[in-house]
Amino acid sequence: MLEERIRSRFHQLTNGQKRVAKYLLDHPEELVVRSAADIGNAAGVSETTVIRFCHALHYSGYAELQKQIRQGLIQPKSGLEKYRASKQDLATQPHFYAQVMRKDLSNLERAIAQIREKDLDVAARRIAEAGRVVVVGMRTSYAAAHWLSFILNLVRGNTRLYRPDTDDILEMTANAGSEDVWIAISLHRYAKATIQIAERVGQKGAFVIGLTDSPVAPLSDVSDVTLTIDSSPTSTIDAAPMLFSLMNALVSGVVIRDRERFERRRAAYDSTQMEDLFVQEEF
């Protein structure tokens, strides 16, 4: 698929080719009826850049790209349909549940191969140094946002989850500034509210870290650093193990960078009387 090729090669594209990529992802239907020159004009680049974009994605030219689109590649399956179809395929094999988990391992290996350690280093350092951290995620991303905010508050403190059912987003963003780090999590189909919040706090000076599933996802345009997992061709549901592994790696970086604060947090946690909260171990 065109989208998969763009995702896998986006970081190798020139700036002009990236403009073509973003335009075509937003307007895939125009590939069928418009020329390379028309696409170039619409994206603000030359026809030559459009042709080079096709070559960068290993198409022989614009005509081959058009042919693939005409064959129905602009009608991707929904996330739920992808999820059902992938499990139906595995159901024909022995040891169904083990096969599902092995597929998770395969997806994790793919995510590891695409890690951009410099971006993770920047994100971990900014979180460690932040005065306040706020985590935002909607719909399928809310569970991940809840987990990440809880763990970050445990290891560094002063971390808050945006709860759309009770929190006033105007109040939360009113005091956003350069001492803040906002972490926005947005997977396909990209909740508009998450993008709008990230853009708003970024304009107020906060450092925005985006966690998403593509370097060309909408969140990348409003984030100071974007951490991605390539979830294609998996569904958003199957992307969860990759996302949680990425978040765990990010938290690990924060802990390593800010050992003193972590030790203070650990000591305070260990000194708390927890007999009424947890089962006492007798072994």
Secondary structure, 3 states (H helix, E strand, C coil): CHHHHHHHHHHHCCHHHHHHHHHHHHCCCHHHHCCHHHHHHHHCCCHHHHHHHHHHCCCCCHHHHHHHHHHHHCCCCCHHHHHHHHHHHHCCCCCHHHHHHHHHHHHHHHHHHCCCHHHHHHHHHHHHHCCEEEEEECHHHHHHHHHHHHHHHHHCCCEEECCCCCCCHHHHHHCCCCCEEEEEEECCCCCHHHHHHHHHHHHCCCEEEEEECCCCCHHHHCCCEEEECCCCCCCCCCCHHHHHHHHHHHHHHHHHHCHHHHHHHHHHHHHCCCCCCCCCCCC
